[in-house]
């Protein structure tokens, strides 16, 4: 039997299933270490964004995340490396329900609210918006193909979701935008 120095003893307890540590010259056998359960989390899901029409290009390094709170479920997308000429891509869609459900949510569905916006470096803006207090324009459809619950904290639950979002964004009046932008997001 080998006696370990005290500095290595703590490491042995953490790393082995049946740890042996030393207390001076005395050898002490410890019970197997029981791993602590880690909470299930719902990390953002990697996604891809493709723009076509008046603005075009692909986005790399974006993530999609879903959360529910107060009887509503929300999906948001954080864009990564934007295509040349694009300053912002913003996506937030919300609908009634304590959890996301498989299927398709559209901007025409009752209770669905959301905005999908693209802004160019020259401040041209295209948007699809419904149920947000702004005049409705454009359209979007969010299809969820898989949903898994993650962490529940205080008043919200995070979800791992996979699917796609398509949107048609007309130009915003008063910006120098012309033509529509089509957005396709896969996550």
C-alpha positions in Angstrom: 0.0 0.0 0.0 1.3 3.4 -1.0 1.1 6.5 1.2 0.4 9.6 -0.7 1.5 13.1 0.3 -1.4 15.3 1.6 -1.4 17.6 -1.5 -2.2 14.6 -3.7 -4.6 13.2 -1.2 -7.4 15.7 -2.2 -6.8 15.0 -5.8 -7.1 11.3 -5.2 -10.5 11.7 -3.4 -11.9 13.8 -6.2 -10.6 11.5 -9.1 -10.9 8.0 -7.8 -14.0 5.9 -7.0 -12.4 4.3 -3.9 -9.9 6.9 -2.6 -7.1 6.2 -0.3 -5.6 9.2 1.5 -3.0 9.7 4.1 -3.1 11.4 7.5 0.5 11.7 8.5 1.9 8.1 8.3 -1.6 6.5 8.8 -3.5 5.3 5.8 -7.2 5.9 5.7 -9.6 4.2 3.3 -12.5 6.4 2.2 -15.9 5.3 0.8 -16.4 5.5 -3.0 -16.9 9.1 -4.2 -20.5 9.6 -5.4 -20.6 12.1 -8.3 -22.8 15.1 -7.8 -25.6 15.3 -10.3 -25.2 18.2 -12.6 -28.4 20.1 -13.5 -29.5 19.6 -17.1 -28.9 22.8 -19.0 -30.2 24.0 -22.3 -27.3 25.5 -24.1 -28.0 27.5 -27.2 -28.1 25.5 -30.4 -25.7 26.2 -33.2 -27.5 27.6 -36.3 -27.1 28.9 -39.8 -28.7 32.0 -41.3 -29.1 32.6 -45.0 -30.3 35.9 -46.5 -31.6 36.3 -50.0 -33.3 39.1 -52.0 -32.4 42.7 -51.4 -29.6 41.6 -48.9 -27.8 38.3 -49.4 -25.2 36.2 -47.6 -24.7 33.6 -44.9 -24.1 34.0 -41.2 -21.7 31.8 -39.3 -21.5 31.3 -35.6 -25.1 32.0 -34.7 -27.0 30.4 -31.8 -30.7 29.8 -31.1 -32.2 29.5 -27.7 -35.7 28.9 -26.3 -37.2 29.8 -22.9 -40.6 29.8 -21.3 -41.9 32.0 -18.5 -45.2 33.4 -17.4 -47.2 31.1 -19.8 -45.3 32.2 -22.9 -42.5 30.6 -24.8 -39.8 32.6 -26.7 -37.2 31.8 -29.3 -34.3 34.1 -29.9 -31.3 34.0 -32.2 -28.0 35.6 -31.7 -26.1 36.2 -35.0 -22.4 35.6 -35.1 -20.2 36.7 -38.0 -22.5 38.8 -40.3 -22.2 39.0 -44.0 -20.5 42.1 -45.5 -22.9 45.0 -45.6 -25.2 43.7 -42.9 -25.1 45.5 -39.5 -27.8 43.6 -37.6 -29.9 40.5 -37.7 -32.4 40.3 -34.9 -34.9 37.5 -34.2 -37.4 37.1 -31.4 -40.6 35.1 -31.6 -43.0 34.4 -28.8 -46.3 32.5 -28.4 -48.6 31.4 -25.6 -47.7 28.2 -23.9 -45.8 26.9 -20.9 -43.4 25.0 -23.2 -42.5 24.9 -26.9 -44.4 22.4 -28.9 -43.5 20.5 -32.1 -45.0 21.9 -35.2 -45.1 25.3 -37.0 -45.9 28.7 -35.5 -46.6 31.5 -38.0 -47.0 35.2 -37.7 -50.7 34.7 -38.6 -51.4 32.5 -35.5 -53.4 34.1 -32.7 -51.2 35.1 -29.8 -47.9 34.7 -31.7 -45.8 37.8 -31.5 -42.4 38.4 -33.0 -40.0 40.4 -35.0 -37.3 39.4 -37.5 -35.2 42.4 -38.6 -32.2 42.9 -40.9 -30.4 46.2 -41.0 -27.7 47.1 -43.5 -24.5 49.1 -42.8 -26.2 52.0 -44.8 -29.2 51.9 -42.3 -31.6 50.3 -44.8 -34.1 48.2 -42.6 -36.3 45.3 -43.4 -38.6 43.7 -40.9 -41.4 41.2 -40.4 -43.3 42.1 -37.2 -46.6 40.9 -35.7 -48.3 41.3 -32.3 -45.6 43.7 -31.0 -47.6 46.9 -30.9 -46.1 48.0 -34.2 -48.0 47.9 -37.5 -47.9 44.3 -38.8 -45.9 43.6 -41.9 -44.1 40.7 -43.5 -44.4 37.1 -42.4 -42.5 34.4 -40.5 -42.9 30.7 -39.8 -41.1 28.9 -37.1 -41.0 25.1 -37.3 -39.8 23.0 -34.3 -38.8 19.4 -35.1 -37.4 18.5 -31.6 -37.8 20.0 -28.1 -35.9 18.9 -24.9 -36.3 20.5 -21.5 -33.2 21.8 -19.8 -32.8 23.9 -16.7 -35.7 25.2 -14.7 -34.8 28.3 -12.6 -37.0 30.5 -10.4 -39.6 31.5 -13.0 -38.4 30.2 -16.3 -37.4 27.1 -18.1 -34.7 26.8 -20.8 -35.2 24.5 -23.8 -33.0 22.9 -26.4 -34.9 23.2 -29.7 -34.1 22.2 -33.3 -36.0 23.3 -36.4 -36.1 26.3 -38.8 -37.5 29.7 -39.2 -38.3 31.4 -42.6 -39.3 35.0 -42.9 -40.1 37.5 -45.6 -39.1 41.0 -44.6 -40.4 44.0 -46.6 -38.6 47.3 -46.4 -39.4 49.6 -43.4 -40.9 52.9 -44.6 -38.6 55.8 -44.2 -35.4 53.7 -44.4 -33.5 53.6 -47.7 -34.4 49.9 -48.1 -35.9 48.6 -51.3 -37.2 45.1 -52.2 -37.8 42.2 -49.7 -35.2 40.2 -47.8 -35.9 36.5 -47.2 -34.4 35.0 -44.1 -33.9 31.2 -43.5 -32.5 30.0 -40.2 -31.8 26.3 -39.4 -31.0 25.3 -35.9 
